[in-house]
Amino acid sequence: MTAPHDPYQPARTELASLRTQVTGVKGSIISGVDGLLVLHDLITQAEPHDLAALAAAAYGIGRTCGAALNQGNFSECTVRSQGGYFAVYAIGDLALLAVLGDDGLNVARLHIEARAVAARLARQLTNQAMQQNHL
Amino acid sequence: MANIDTALKDAMSIDGAIGVALVDYTSGLTLGVMGGGPGMDVTIAAAGNTDVVRSKLRTLEMLGLPDGIEDILITLDSQYHLIRLLQPRRQGEALFMYLALAKSRANLGMARHQLKRIELELEI
C-alpha cells in the first residue's frame, strides 16, 4: 500500500524552511486573498485562522493603497509592532503568504527568503491548477 | 565629521574594496550600501552577516565573557570579509560596517586601520 499523496508537501517544506533558516520566524501560513486558511506551519499558540484573516486585512489595505496611488498590484506588507513582526507577501494574484516573527526577527533576511518562497509557491500553484484542469 | 554616504565612499576607496554596507543588526536592514556587482549582492550579504554577528554575540554571552566585539574577519579563498561593530552612541543603536575586499589587492592591516578611522569620523 502506498502512502496517500499529499499535494501540499512541497509547500509545507517551503514554510518549514522559512522557519528554520530565518532567525526570529515563529511560523507562517498560506491563505487565500479572501482570508481562508490553506495551510500553516506554526510553533506558537497563534491561531492560524486568525492569521489568515489578518493577512487578508493587510492585503486589503495594501491593495487599496496600490490602487489609490496608481502603484499597481499588492506585493507585500510588513507590520512591526513593539513585540514582533507580521509580514504578508502575495503569492500570485489569489493567495497570500503571511509570516509571524518575534522582535528579534532578521527582517531583511526574511524579505530575501520570503520573496523567493512566494515566487516558488506561485509556480507550484499554477502547475497544480493546470494539472487539475487536465484531469 | 562624515555622513553615511561619505563614510561608504571612504570605505570603497580602501585598496581592494569590492562592496561595503552599513547595517542595523537588530533588523538586518541596511542604512546604506555601495559597490558590489553581479557577483556580490551587498544587501544579501548584510542580511546574512547579521546572523553571523548575532551568533557571535550570543556565543560570548553563553561563555560569560564580559567583552565586546571590535571586528570579525572571514577569510575566503579570494576575498576578505571584514565586519566592524560600531560603538553604540545612543540607546538601542546596533550597527556594523561590512566590507568585502579582494584578497589579491588588499592590505588587511591597512584596511582594518582605515575602517577604524572611518568609524570615528562617521556621524549618524
Interface residues (C-beta under 8 A of the other chain):
Chain A: T23 G104 L105 N106 V107 A108 R109 H111 I112
Chain B: T26 S27 G28 L29 T30 T43 I44 A46 A47 G48 T50 D51 R54
